[in-house]
């Protein structure tokens, strides 16, 4: 009865234009025809990352890029400050422990952004810490951290690095790597780039590239030294995800044709419209003070089973949203704004959310969410005339 709509915070819906590009005849990754594709993609990625530094591609999910940063930039026994403000902040700490790096954790209430002074205090308590590991957008809570201010704290001491997980932030928020002095910025294909999962990206500053040579960690597949040597020549160390890279060229072309300022403004507008609509339904935002534009996180009403709400939206109304993870499992709902999603898709999401809540016994303000979103979308359309 209903069209299936994928509006999780990742993976995201893939446009027909990108799907067609990926369906082209497969190119062998060592054939001369693939090298220009890889070079073109890497140049476009530099524009997206807003950097002159090298951007490396890996055949993995975003977690592979996180692991690569820990295993390539730090050594066993060294300390790193970790912002632990959600499920993926916890992942930074777990990766450190797996590689013998000692995490100095800044524990932040889920749903709140870290304060720069909290990171400053952590470095004062651990003055030998080599790096700060932080999310830009903490996808599990819908929070955006103050990355620029955190970078300023980190670089108060020469040689320290800030390593930023931009998996759900790059291409959504303005993250100018070189201007802000980010030493490692990483991302994945299955978020704002609008691709299937399977590609990860790591951009490295000169400080981070020097750290590659200093690290004593064992490395093989995720050895960024090999990739830094080969990719500028159009060669990956191992078999890349060729079809995804061809699709990436198309996706990056779409983003850069629109222009980064316009892309960032569009995400901010759509996030604001979605939040206004769910609040009109009588729902409460989970991260109202520093929200990410990548997704809207809202609290599940008291008395409603969050897992059942996610299942009903998906199985009855064809709308696949994200539920809560870790300590907020069953307590929040996360609606993604990334990928091949427009205002009418989000309008359908609000309608389905209203119906599913009513089905489960919640006294929703009937029609208020859709009315609010319709009004705001019309105002947006009028601005473009």
Buried (B, 14 or more C-beta within 10 A) or exposed (E): EEEEBBBBBBBBBBBEBBBEBBEEEEBEBEEEEBBEBBBBBBEBBBEBBBBEBBBBBBBBBBBBBBBBBBBBBBBEEBBBBBBBBBBBBBBBBEBBEEBBBBBBBBBBEBBBBBBBEBBBBBBEEBEEBBBBBBBBBBBBBBBBBBBBBBBBBBBEEEEBBBBBBBBBBBBBBBBBBBEBBBBBBBBBBBBBBBBBBBBBBBBBBEBBBBBBEEBEBEBEBBBBBBBBEBBEEBBBBEEBBBBBBBBBBBBBBBBEEEEBEEBBEBBBBBBBBBBBBBBBBBBEBBBBEBBBBBBBBBBBBEEBEBEBBBEBBBEBBBBBBBBBBEEBEBBBBBBBBBBBBEBEBBBBBBBBBBBBBEBBEBEBBEEBBBBBBBBBBEEBEEEEE
